[in-house]
Amino acid sequence: QVQLVESGGGLVQAGGSLRLSCAASGRTFSVYAMGWFRQAPGKEREFVAAIVRSGGNTYNADSVKGRFTISSDNAKNTVSLQMNSLKPEDTAVYYCAATPGNWGTGENEYLYWGQGTQVTVSS
């Protein structure tokens, strides 16, 4: 099992920045890729970004390209999401996810999930 705990959410004005962190514990050696998803009220959970732990390849949703950056510190078993130029439409609960398989954009491709952290962007 792998446990994931997110932190760093909060309230920010449009145009501002936030940095989310996700700490992994347990059988972290089994994790091949980690990702961030988000879910806005009344909407389905959507893919935001992913990173392959070995090699560091990253992938971003079109909606966040150029604004969000995913990174990982394998020694500390953490993954971060730096969010810049935030927009009100970025408001959502952000979830950290991990998979022993290849990365993907679908929820079903991730086995482990954190509890989520709220990000609210005011206009």
A tleap script that builds the chain and sets N, CA, C and O, in Angstrom:
source leaprc.protein.ff14SB
mol = sequence {
  NGLN VAL GLN LEU VAL GLU SER GLY GLY GLY
  LEU VAL GLN ALA GLY GLY SER LEU ARG LEU
  SER CYS ALA ALA SER GLY ARG THR PHE SER
  VAL TYR ALA MET GLY TRP PHE ARG GLN ALA
  PRO GLY LYS GLU ARG GLU PHE VAL ALA ALA
  ILE VAL ARG SER GLY GLY ASN THR TYR ASN
  ALA ASP SER VAL LYS GLY ARG PHE THR ILE
  SER SER ASP ASN ALA LYS ASN THR VAL SER
  LEU GLN MET ASN SER LEU LYS PRO GLU ASP
  THR ALA VAL TYR TYR CYS ALA ALA THR PRO
  GLY ASN TRP GLY THR GLY GLU ASN GLU TYR
  LEU TYR TRP GLY GLN GLY THR GLN VAL THR
  VAL SER CSER
}
set mol.1.N position { 0.815 -1.198 0.000 }
set mol.1.CA position { 0.000 0.000 0.000 }
set mol.1.C position { 0.854 1.255 0.000 }
set mol.1.O position { 1.964 1.268 0.531 }
set mol.2.N position { 0.331 2.288 -0.591 }
set mol.2.CA position { 0.984 3.592 -0.614 }
set mol.2.C position { -0.003 4.615 -0.071 }
set mol.2.O position { -1.160 4.661 -0.488 }
set mol.3.N position { 0.463 5.426 0.853 }
set mol.3.CA position { -0.366 6.485 1.406 }
set mol.3.C position { 0.108 7.829 0.845 }
set mol.3.O position { 1.306 8.086 0.732 }
set mol.4.N position { -0.856 8.671 0.501 }
set mol.4.CA position { -0.559 9.981 -0.073 }
set mol.4.C position { -1.246 11.066 0.754 }
set mol.4.O position { -2.425 10.955 1.090 }
set mol.5.N position { -0.496 12.109 1.074 }
set mol.5.CA position { -1.057 13.219 1.846 }
set mol.5.C position { -0.702 14.526 1.148 }
set mol.5.O position { 0.471 14.857 0.978 }
set mol.6.N position { -1.741 15.266 0.743 }
set mol.6.CA position { -1.531 16.545 0.067 }
set mol.6.C position { -1.498 17.689 1.069 }
set mol.6.O position { -2.056 17.595 2.162 }
set mol.7.N position { -0.835 18.764 0.677 }
set mol.7.CA position { -0.826 19.989 1.477 }
set mol.7.C position { -0.597 21.166 0.549 }
set mol.7.O position { -0.185 20.999 -0.599 }
set mol.8.N position { -0.873 22.368 1.062 }
set mol.8.CA position { -0.551 23.573 0.300 }
set mol.8.C position { -1.726 24.276 -0.347 }
set mol.8.O position { -1.544 25.330 -0.958 }
set mol.9.N position { -2.919 23.732 -0.235 }
set mol.9.CA position { -4.065 24.411 -0.821 }
set mol.9.C position { -4.407 25.674 -0.052 }
set mol.9.O position { -3.845 25.946 1.009 }
set mol.10.N position { -5.345 26.447 -0.607 }
set mol.10.CA position { -5.766 27.657 0.067 }
set mol.10.C position { -6.508 28.587 -0.858 }
set mol.10.O position { -6.944 28.203 -1.944 }
set mol.11.N position { -6.643 29.829 -0.405 }
set mol.11.CA position { -7.346 30.869 -1.160 }
set mol.11.C position { -6.328 31.838 -1.735 }
set mol.11.O position { -5.432 32.301 -1.030 }
set mol.12.N position { -6.469 32.141 -3.017 }
set mol.12.CA position { -5.541 33.049 -3.675 }
set mol.12.C position { -6.316 33.882 -4.691 }
set mol.12.O position { -7.335 33.437 -5.220 }
set mol.13.N position { -5.836 35.079 -4.959 }
set mol.13.CA position { -6.470 35.919 -5.965 }
set mol.13.C position { -6.045 35.489 -7.364 }
set mol.13.O position { -4.980 34.898 -7.545 }
set mol.14.N position { -6.868 35.785 -8.332 }
set mol.14.CA position { -6.535 35.481 -9.721 }
set mol.14.C position { -5.201 36.119 -10.087 }
set mol.14.O position { -4.928 37.266 -9.733 }
set mol.15.N position { -4.383 35.366 -10.796 }
set mol.15.CA position { -3.051 35.826 -11.150 }
set mol.15.C position { -1.977 35.421 -10.160 }
set mol.15.O position { -0.784 35.560 -10.430 }
set mol.16.N position { -2.404 34.922 -9.018 }
set mol.16.CA position { -1.464 34.528 -7.981 }
set mol.16.C position { -0.928 33.125 -8.177 }
set mol.16.O position { -1.189 32.477 -9.191 }
set mol.17.N position { -0.165 32.663 -7.180 }
set mol.17.CA position { 0.490 31.359 -7.251 }
set mol.17.C position { 0.244 30.560 -5.981 }
set mol.17.O position { 0.039 31.121 -4.904 }
set mol.18.N position { 0.267 29.255 -6.127 }
set mol.18.CA position { 0.225 28.322 -5.002 }
set mol.18.C position { 1.104 27.138 -5.355 }
set mol.18.O position { 1.302 26.817 -6.527 }
set mol.19.N position { 1.625 26.498 -4.329 }
set mol.19.CA position { 2.421 25.280 -4.538 }
set mol.19.C position { 1.806 24.175 -3.705 }
set mol.19.O position { 1.711 24.284 -2.482 }
set mol.20.N position { 1.392 23.118 -4.364 }
set mol.20.CA position { 0.853 21.945 -3.688 }
set mol.20.C position { 1.949 20.902 -3.537 }
set mol.20.O position { 2.807 20.751 -4.406 }
set mol.21.N position { 1.904 20.194 -2.434 }
set mol.21.CA position { 2.852 19.107 -2.199 }
set mol.21.C position { 2.104 17.839 -1.854 }
set mol.21.O position { 1.004 17.881 -1.303 }
set mol.22.N position { 2.706 16.719 -2.180 }
set mol.22.CA position { 2.127 15.412 -1.879 }
set mol.22.C position { 3.248 14.539 -1.331 }
set mol.22.O position { 4.263 14.317 -1.992 }
set mol.23.N position { 3.052 14.053 -0.126 }
set mol.23.CA position { 4.034 13.181 0.511 }
set mol.23.C position { 3.550 11.742 0.426 }
set mol.23.O position { 2.427 11.426 0.818 }
set mol.24.N position { 4.405 10.884 -0.086 }
set mol.24.CA position { 4.066 9.474 -0.223 }
set mol.24.C position { 4.794 8.658 0.838 }
set mol.24.O position { 5.941 8.945 1.180 }
set mol.25.N position { 4.120 7.649 1.347 }
set mol.25.CA position { 4.731 6.739 2.322 }
set mol.25.C position { 4.235 5.334 2.050 }
set mol.25.O position { 3.281 5.129 1.299 }
set mol.26.N position { 4.897 4.366 2.673 }
set mol.26.CA position { 4.532 2.972 2.449 }
set mol.26.C position { 5.414 2.360 1.378 }
set mol.26.O position { 6.625 2.584 1.358 }
set mol.27.N position { 4.815 1.593 0.493 }
set mol.27.CA position { 5.559 0.880 -0.547 }
set mol.27.C position { 5.858 1.790 -1.733 }
set mol.27.O position { 5.443 1.528 -2.861 }
set mol.28.N position { 6.583 2.856 -1.452 }
set mol.28.CA position { 6.828 3.860 -2.495 }
set mol.28.C position { 7.714 3.337 -3.615 }
set mol.28.O position { 7.717 3.892 -4.715 }
set mol.29.N position { 8.463 2.278 -3.346 }
set mol.29.CA position { 9.327 1.722 -4.391 }
set mol.29.C position { 8.505 1.152 -5.536 }
set mol.29.O position { 9.010 0.964 -6.643 }
set mol.30.N position { 7.228 0.876 -5.261 }
set mol.30.CA position { 6.362 0.294 -6.292 }
set mol.30.C position { 5.749 1.352 -7.216 }
set mol.30.O position { 5.118 1.020 -8.220 }
set mol.31.N position { 5.939 2.611 -6.869 }
set mol.31.CA position { 5.294 3.682 -7.647 }
set mol.31.C position { 6.113 4.016 -8.881 }
set mol.31.O position { 7.300 4.323 -8.776 }
set mol.32.N position { 5.488 3.958 -10.047 }
set mol.32.CA position { 6.167 4.297 -11.295 }
set mol.32.C position { 5.890 5.738 -11.695 }
set mol.32.O position { 6.786 6.439 -12.166 }
set mol.33.N position { 4.659 6.177 -11.510 }
set mol.33.CA position { 4.280 7.538 -11.902 }
set mol.33.C position { 3.327 8.129 -10.874 }
set mol.33.O position { 2.594 7.415 -10.190 }
set mol.34.N position { 3.358 9.441 -10.787 }
set mol.34.CA position { 2.445 10.150 -9.898 }
set mol.34.C position { 1.783 11.265 -10.678 }
set mol.34.O position { 2.333 11.779 -11.652 }
set mol.35.N position { 0.602 11.628 -10.234 }
set mol.35.CA position { -0.127 12.650 -10.957 }
set mol.35.C position { -0.968 13.507 -10.055 }
set mol.35.O position { -1.159 13.215 -8.874 }
set mol.36.N position { -1.469 14.580 -10.644 }
set mol.36.CA position { -2.415 15.464 -9.967 }
set mol.36.C position { -3.703 15.498 -10.789 }
set mol.36.O position { -3.676 15.616 -12.014 }
set mol.37.N position { -4.800 15.396 -10.102 }
set mol.37.CA position { -6.122 15.548 -10.694 }
set mol.37.C position { -6.850 16.645 -9.919 }
set mol.37.O position { -6.429 17.036 -8.830 }
set mol.38.N position { -7.934 17.128 -10.489 }
set mol.38.CA position { -8.743 18.117 -9.767 }
set mol.38.C position { -10.224 17.889 -10.076 }
set mol.38.O position { -10.593 17.360 -11.124 }
set mol.39.N position { -11.045 18.307 -9.131 }
set mol.39.CA position { -12.485 18.170 -9.299 }
set mol.39.C position { -13.166 19.433 -8.805 }
set mol.39.O position { -13.115 19.766 -7.621 }
set mol.40.N position { -13.802 20.125 -9.732 }
set mol.40.CA position { -14.562 21.329 -9.405 }
set mol.40.C position { -15.993 20.928 -9.043 }
set mol.40.O position { -16.447 19.855 -9.438 }
set mol.41.N position { -16.702 21.768 -8.305 }
set mol.41.CA position { -18.082 21.441 -7.913 }
set mol.41.C position { -18.949 21.149 -9.132 }
set mol.41.O position { -18.989 21.931 -10.082 }
set mol.42.N position { -19.638 20.018 -9.094 }
set mol.42.CA position { -20.542 19.664 -10.170 }
set mol.42.C position { -19.881 19.118 -11.412 }
set mol.42.O position { -20.546 18.860 -12.415 }
set mol.43.N position { -18.569 18.939 -11.351 }
set mol.43.CA position { -17.842 18.446 -12.525 }
set mol.43.C position { -17.124 17.147 -12.209 }
set mol.43.O position { -16.923 16.797 -11.047 }
set mol.44.N position { -16.739 16.438 -13.266 }
set mol.44.CA position { -15.992 15.211 -13.083 }
set mol.44.C position { -14.530 15.528 -12.743 }
set mol.44.O position { -14.017 16.605 -13.048 }
set mol.45.N position { -13.888 14.564 -12.107 }
set mol.45.CA position { -12.471 14.715 -11.814 }
set mol.45.C position { -11.698 14.710 -13.126 }
set mol.45.O position { -11.970 13.899 -14.011 }
set mol.46.N position { -10.730 15.622 -13.248 }
set mol.46.CA position { -9.971 15.721 -14.480 }
set mol.46.C position { -8.471 15.696 -14.229 }
set mol.46.O position { -7.987 16.120 -13.180 }
set mol.47.N position { -7.762 15.194 -15.210 }
set mol.47.CA position { -6.303 15.115 -15.158 }
set mol.47.C position { -5.695 16.508 -15.236 }
set mol.47.O position { -6.161 17.365 -15.986 }
set mol.48.N position { -4.642 16.720 -14.443 }
set mol.48.CA position { -3.920 17.992 -14.470 }
set mol.48.C position { -2.493 17.793 -14.969 }
set mol.48.O position { -2.064 18.442 -15.922 }
set mol.49.N position { -1.761 16.890 -14.318 }
set mol.49.CA position { -0.359 16.689 -14.676 }
set mol.49.C position { 0.119 15.366 -14.116 }
set mol.49.O position { -0.457 14.836 -13.167 }
set mol.50.N position { 1.186 14.832 -14.718 }
set mol.50.CA position { 1.772 13.583 -14.241 }
set mol.50.C position { 3.276 13.622 -14.435 }
set mol.50.O position { 3.797 14.368 -15.264 }
set mol.51.N position { 3.957 12.804 -13.656 }
set mol.51.CA position { 5.411 12.708 -13.762 }
set mol.51.C position { 5.822 11.259 -13.568 }
set mol.51.O position { 5.310 10.565 -12.690 }
set mol.52.N position { 6.747 10.817 -14.396 }
set mol.52.CA position { 7.325 9.491 -14.250 }
set mol.52.C position { 8.519 9.616 -13.317 }
set mol.52.O position { 9.426 10.411 -13.568 }
set mol.53.N position { 8.524 8.836 -12.242 }
set mol.53.CA position { 9.545 9.020 -11.218 }
set mol.53.C position { 10.935 8.723 -11.753 }
set mol.53.O position { 11.888 9.422 -11.406 }
set mol.54.N position { 11.068 7.721 -12.574 }
set mol.54.CA position { 12.367 7.390 -13.149 }
set mol.54.C position { 12.523 8.129 -14.465 }
set mol.54.O position { 11.829 7.826 -15.435 }
set mol.55.N position { 13.415 9.080 -14.507 }
set mol.55.CA position { 13.607 9.845 -15.725 }
set mol.55.C position { 13.008 11.233 -15.661 }
set mol.55.O position { 13.515 12.164 -16.288 }
set mol.56.N position { 11.914 11.378 -14.896 }
set mol.56.CA position { 11.340 12.699 -14.683 }
set mol.56.C position { 10.504 13.255 -15.811 }
set mol.56.O position { 10.205 14.449 -15.809 }
set mol.57.N position { 10.108 12.427 -16.790 }
set mol.57.CA position { 9.242 12.939 -17.859 }
set mol.57.C position { 7.934 13.448 -17.268 }
set mol.57.O position { 7.357 12.826 -16.375 }
set mol.58.N position { 7.478 14.578 -17.774 }
set mol.58.CA position { 6.265 15.185 -17.262 }
set mol.58.C position { 5.230 15.383 -18.366 }
set mol.58.O position { 5.566 15.484 -19.546 }
set mol.59.N position { 3.984 15.434 -17.962 }
set mol.59.CA position { 2.866 15.584 -18.887 }
set mol.59.C position { 1.849 16.515 -18.252 }
set mol.59.O position { 1.569 16.413 -17.057 }
set mol.60.N position { 1.297 17.420 -19.044 }
set mol.60.CA position { 0.350 18.395 -18.523 }
set mol.60.C position { -0.903 18.454 -19.385 }
set mol.60.O position { -0.852 18.270 -20.601 }
set mol.61.N position { -2.012 18.713 -18.735 }
set mol.61.CA position { -3.247 18.964 -19.479 }
set mol.61.C position { -3.112 20.284 -20.230 }
set mol.61.O position { -2.406 21.189 -19.785 }
set mol.62.N position { -3.782 20.387 -21.356 }
set mol.62.CA position { -3.691 21.610 -22.151 }
set mol.62.C position { -4.126 22.836 -21.360 }
set mol.62.O position { -3.602 23.931 -21.566 }
set mol.63.N position { -5.074 22.654 -20.464 }
set mol.63.CA position { -5.621 23.783 -19.717 }
set mol.63.C position { -4.621 24.404 -18.745 }
set mol.63.O position { -4.820 25.529 -18.287 }
set mol.64.N position { -3.551 23.683 -18.429 }
set mol.64.CA position { -2.586 24.201 -17.455 }
set mol.64.C position { -1.189 24.371 -18.034 }
set mol.64.O position { -0.284 24.820 -17.330 }
set mol.65.N position { -0.994 24.023 -19.296 }
set mol.65.CA position { 0.334 24.147 -19.904 }
set mol.65.C position { 0.808 25.584 -19.857 }
set mol.65.O position { 0.065 26.517 -20.161 }
set mol.66.N position { 2.065 25.738 -19.467 }
set mol.66.CA position { 2.645 27.076 -19.365 }
set mol.66.C position { 2.358 27.763 -18.049 }
set mol.66.O position { 2.927 28.817 -17.764 }
set mol.67.N position { 1.477 27.179 -17.233 }
set mol.67.CA position { 1.144 27.792 -15.943 }
set mol.67.C position { 1.492 26.877 -14.769 }
set mol.67.O position { 1.955 27.355 -13.733 }
set mol.68.N position { 1.281 25.590 -14.914 }
set mol.68.CA position { 1.533 24.630 -13.836 }
set mol.68.C position { 2.773 23.801 -14.162 }
set mol.68.O position { 3.028 23.471 -15.320 }
set mol.69.N position { 3.532 23.473 -13.131 }
set mol.69.CA position { 4.716 22.628 -13.293 }
set mol.69.C position { 4.708 21.550 -12.231 }
set mol.69.O position { 4.610 21.840 -11.039 }
set mol.70.N position { 4.811 20.304 -12.667 }
set mol.70.CA position { 4.898 19.187 -11.739 }
set mol.70.C position { 6.357 18.787 -11.581 }
set mol.70.O position { 7.119 18.792 -12.548 }
set mol.71.N position { 6.741 18.443 -10.361 }
set mol.71.CA position { 8.111 18.012 -10.101 }
set mol.71.C position { 8.092 16.985 -8.983 }
set mol.71.O position { 7.111 16.861 -8.249 }
set mol.72.N position { 9.187 16.253 -8.864 }
set mol.72.CA position { 9.259 15.251 -7.802 }
set mol.72.C position { 10.631 15.245 -7.164 }
set mol.72.O position { 11.631 15.599 -7.788 }
set mol.73.N position { 10.656 14.841 -5.924 }
set mol.73.CA position { 11.889 14.626 -5.178 }
set mol.73.C position { 11.837 13.176 -4.723 }
set mol.73.O position { 11.228 12.854 -3.702 }
set mol.74.N position { 12.480 12.307 -5.488 }
set mol.74.CA position { 12.377 10.876 -5.195 }
set mol.74.C position { 13.016 10.510 -3.861 }
set mol.74.O position { 12.565 9.579 -3.195 }
set mol.75.N position { 14.051 11.227 -3.470 }
set mol.75.CA position { 14.702 10.945 -2.192 }
set mol.75.C position { 13.752 11.206 -1.021 }
set mol.75.O position { 13.806 10.522 0.001 }
set mol.76.N position { 12.894 12.193 -1.185 }
set mol.76.CA position { 11.947 12.547 -0.124 }
set mol.76.C position { 10.561 11.962 -0.368 }
set mol.76.O position { 9.660 12.135 0.453 }
set mol.77.N position { 10.386 11.270 -1.493 }
set mol.77.CA position { 9.081 10.694 -1.843 }
set mol.77.C position { 7.985 11.753 -1.866 }
set mol.77.O position { 6.899 11.561 -1.320 }
set mol.78.N position { 8.293 12.858 -2.503 }
set mol.78.CA position { 7.298 13.914 -2.622 }
set mol.78.C position { 7.123 14.319 -4.080 }
set mol.78.O position { 8.041 14.189 -4.890 }
set mol.79.N position { 5.947 14.804 -4.395 }
set mol.79.CA position { 5.676 15.377 -5.703 }
set mol.79.C position { 4.989 16.704 -5.480 }
set mol.79.O position { 4.143 16.827 -4.594 }
set mol.80.N position { 5.340 17.694 -6.269 }
set mol.80.CA position { 4.800 19.033 -6.084 }
set mol.80.C position { 4.130 19.527 -7.359 }
set mol.80.O position { 4.416 19.052 -8.459 }
set mol.81.N position { 3.253 20.471 -7.189 }
set mol.81.CA position { 2.594 21.116 -8.320 }
set mol.81.C position { 2.680 22.615 -8.088 }
set mol.81.O position { 1.982 23.163 -7.234 }
set mol.82.N position { 3.535 23.270 -8.850 }
set mol.82.CA position { 3.648 24.722 -8.783 }
set mol.82.C position { 2.615 25.313 -9.726 }
set mol.82.O position { 2.619 25.028 -10.924 }
set mol.83.N position { 1.743 26.126 -9.188 }
set mol.83.CA position { 0.647 26.686 -9.972 }
set mol.83.C position { 0.800 28.201 -10.027 }
set mol.83.O position { 0.709 28.881 -9.005 }
set mol.84.N position { 1.031 28.721 -11.221 }
set mol.84.CA position { 1.184 30.159 -11.432 }
set mol.84.C position { 0.053 30.688 -12.300 }
set mol.84.O position { -0.659 29.922 -12.950 }
set mol.85.N position { -0.102 31.987 -12.304 }
set mol.85.CA position { -1.134 32.642 -13.126 }
set mol.85.C position { -2.488 31.969 -12.935 }
set mol.85.O position { -3.181 31.642 -13.899 }
set mol.86.N position { -2.843 31.773 -11.693 }
set mol.86.CA position { -4.077 31.052 -11.387 }
set mol.86.C position { -5.308 31.820 -11.853 }
set mol.86.O position { -5.348 33.051 -11.827 }
set mol.87.N position { -6.306 31.059 -12.278 }
set mol.87.CA position { -7.561 31.617 -12.774 }
set mol.87.C position { -8.716 31.101 -11.909 }
set mol.87.O position { -8.594 30.045 -11.287 }
set mol.88.N position { -9.819 31.821 -11.865 }
set mol.88.CA position { -10.969 31.327 -11.090 }
set mol.88.C position { -11.408 29.927 -11.513 }
set mol.88.O position { -11.900 29.158 -10.687 }
set mol.89.N position { -11.236 29.595 -12.771 }
set mol.89.CA position { -11.636 28.261 -13.235 }
set mol.89.C position { -10.693 27.158 -12.751 }
set mol.89.O position { -10.964 25.977 -12.971 }
set mol.90.N position { -9.603 27.523 -12.104 }
set mol.90.CA position { -8.723 26.525 -11.490 }
set mol.90.C position { -9.238 26.099 -10.107 }
set mol.90.O position { -8.696 25.180 -9.494 }
set mol.91.N position { -10.275 26.765 -9.631 }
set mol.91.CA position { -10.840 26.416 -8.332 }
set mol.91.C position { -11.352 24.986 -8.342 }
set mol.91.O position { -12.163 24.610 -9.188 }
set mol.92.N position { -10.870 24.190 -7.392 }
set mol.92.CA position { -11.233 22.773 -7.340 }
set mol.92.C position { -10.565 22.137 -6.126 }
set mol.92.O position { -9.724 22.745 -5.463 }
set mol.93.N position { -10.960 20.908 -5.856 }
set mol.93.CA position { -10.207 20.077 -4.929 }
set mol.93.C position { -9.153 19.347 -5.755 }
set mol.93.O position { -9.467 18.701 -6.755 }
set mol.94.N position { -7.918 19.460 -5.330 }
set mol.94.CA position { -6.801 18.853 -6.054 }
set mol.94.C position { -6.376 17.574 -5.344 }
set mol.94.O position { -6.180 17.553 -4.129 }
set mol.95.N position { -6.240 16.507 -6.130 }
set mol.95.CA position { -5.896 15.201 -5.604 }
set mol.95.C position { -4.556 14.731 -6.155 }
set mol.95.O position { -4.264 14.890 -7.340 }
set mol.96.N position { -3.763 14.160 -5.291 }
set mol.96.CA position { -2.529 13.489 -5.675 }
set mol.96.C position { -2.845 12.021 -5.922 }
set mol.96.O position { -3.655 11.431 -5.207 }
set mol.97.N position { -2.215 11.430 -6.926 }
set mol.97.CA position { -2.461 10.032 -7.249 }
set mol.97.C position { -1.154 9.353 -7.628 }
set mol.97.O position { -0.204 10.003 -8.064 }
set mol.98.N position { -1.122 8.054 -7.456 }
set mol.98.CA position { 0.090 7.290 -7.774 }
set mol.98.C position { -0.288 5.965 -8.421 }
set mol.98.O position { -1.345 5.400 -8.140 }
set mol.99.N position { 0.584 5.483 -9.284 }
set mol.99.CA position { 0.332 4.230 -9.973 }
set mol.99.C position { 1.611 3.424 -10.129 }
set mol.99.O position { 2.678 3.986 -10.378 }
set mol.100.N position { 1.505 2.095 -9.982 }
set mol.100.CA position { 2.671 1.250 -10.252 }
set mol.100.C position { 2.859 1.009 -11.752 }
set mol.100.O position { 3.883 0.479 -12.184 }
set mol.101.N position { 1.864 1.402 -12.526 }
set mol.101.CA position { 1.921 1.237 -13.965 }
set mol.101.C position { 2.289 2.532 -14.649 }
set mol.101.O position { 2.723 3.485 -14.002 }
set mol.102.N position { 2.115 2.568 -15.965 }
set mol.102.CA position { 2.458 3.774 -16.713 }
set mol.102.C position { 1.482 4.893 -16.387 }
set mol.102.O position { 0.360 4.651 -15.943 }
set mol.103.N position { 1.929 6.118 -16.616 }
set mol.103.CA position { 1.071 7.249 -16.333 }
set mol.103.C position { -0.078 7.266 -17.328 }
set mol.103.O position { -0.020 6.643 -18.388 }
set mol.104.N position { -1.131 8.003 -16.956 }
set mol.104.CA position { -2.251 8.147 -17.858 }
set mol.104.C position { -3.082 9.340 -17.437 }
set mol.104.O position { -2.803 9.971 -16.418 }
set mol.105.N position { -4.103 9.651 -18.219 }
set mol.105.CA position { -4.973 10.778 -17.902 }
set mol.105.C position { -6.298 10.342 -17.287 }
set mol.105.O position { -7.130 11.181 -16.945 }
set mol.106.N position { -6.492 9.056 -17.149 }
set mol.106.CA position { -7.743 8.566 -16.583 }
set mol.106.C position { -7.617 8.196 -15.130 }
set mol.106.O position { -6.583 7.697 -14.685 }
set mol.107.N position { -8.696 8.447 -14.383 }
set mol.107.CA position { -8.688 8.110 -12.963 }
set mol.107.C position { -8.387 6.646 -12.731 }
set mol.107.O position { -7.672 6.288 -11.794 }
set mol.108.N position { -8.935 5.800 -13.588 }
set mol.108.CA position { -8.815 4.359 -13.376 }
set mol.108.C position { -7.383 3.848 -13.526 }
set mol.108.O position { -7.085 2.708 -13.169 }
set mol.109.N position { -6.509 4.688 -14.049 }
set mol.109.CA position { -5.127 4.269 -14.243 }
set mol.109.C position { -4.272 4.481 -12.996 }
set mol.109.O position { -3.094 4.124 -12.984 }
set mol.110.N position { -4.852 5.053 -11.960 }
set mol.110.CA position { -4.120 5.314 -10.725 }
set mol.110.C position { -4.716 4.489 -9.593 }
set mol.110.O position { -5.933 4.409 -9.429 }
set mol.111.N position { -3.828 3.879 -8.822 }
set mol.111.CA position { -4.258 2.961 -7.783 }
set mol.111.C position { -4.412 3.639 -6.432 }
set mol.111.O position { -5.290 3.278 -5.647 }
set mol.112.N position { -3.566 4.614 -6.162 }
set mol.112.CA position { -3.544 5.240 -4.837 }
set mol.112.C position { -3.928 6.712 -4.963 }
set mol.112.O position { -3.575 7.390 -5.928 }
set mol.113.N position { -4.670 7.188 -3.943 }
set mol.113.CA position { -5.176 8.566 -3.965 }
set mol.113.C position { -5.032 9.215 -2.597 }
set mol.113.O position { -5.163 8.563 -1.561 }
set mol.114.N position { -4.759 10.517 -2.621 }
set mol.114.CA position { -4.778 11.287 -1.395 }
set mol.114.C position { -6.193 11.762 -1.089 }
set mol.114.O position { -7.134 11.471 -1.827 }
set mol.115.N position { -6.327 12.489 -0.001 }
set mol.115.CA position { -7.644 12.925 0.437 }
set mol.115.C position { -8.091 14.218 -0.235 }
set mol.115.O position { -9.265 14.582 -0.165 }
set mol.116.N position { -7.165 14.908 -0.882 }
set mol.116.CA position { -7.496 16.129 -1.598 }
set mol.116.C position { -7.225 17.380 -0.791 }
set mol.116.O position { -7.275 17.361 0.439 }
set mol.117.N position { -6.939 18.465 -1.485 }
set mol.117.CA position { -6.729 19.763 -0.858 }
set mol.117.C position { -7.446 20.822 -1.695 }
set mol.117.O position { -7.373 20.810 -2.924 }
set mol.118.N position { -8.139 21.737 -1.017 }
set mol.118.CA position { -8.959 22.722 -1.703 }
set mol.118.C position { -8.119 23.889 -2.191 }
set mol.118.O position { -7.310 24.443 -1.446 }
set mol.119.N position { -8.319 24.252 -3.444 }
set mol.119.CA position { -7.724 25.454 -4.023 }
set mol.119.C position { -8.862 26.342 -4.488 }
set mol.119.O position { -9.705 25.925 -5.282 }
set mol.120.N position { -8.881 27.558 -3.993 }
set mol.120.CA position { -9.918 28.517 -4.376 }
set mol.120.C position { -9.254 29.766 -4.926 }
set mol.120.O position { -8.412 30.375 -4.266 }
set mol.121.N position { -9.639 30.145 -6.148 }
set mol.121.CA position { -9.073 31.319 -6.803 }
set mol.121.C position { -10.180 32.355 -6.944 }
set mol.121.O position { -11.179 32.115 -7.621 }
set mol.122.N position { -10.003 33.488 -6.314 }
set mol.122.CA position { -11.015 34.540 -6.364 }
set mol.122.C position { -10.727 35.501 -7.510 }
set mol.122.O position { -9.573 35.737 -7.870 }
set mol.123.N position { -11.781 36.041 -8.067 }
set mol.123.CA position { -11.618 36.961 -9.207 }
set mol.123.C position { -11.500 38.409 -8.750 }
set mol.123.O position { -11.358 39.309 -9.578 }
savepdb mol mol.pdb
quit
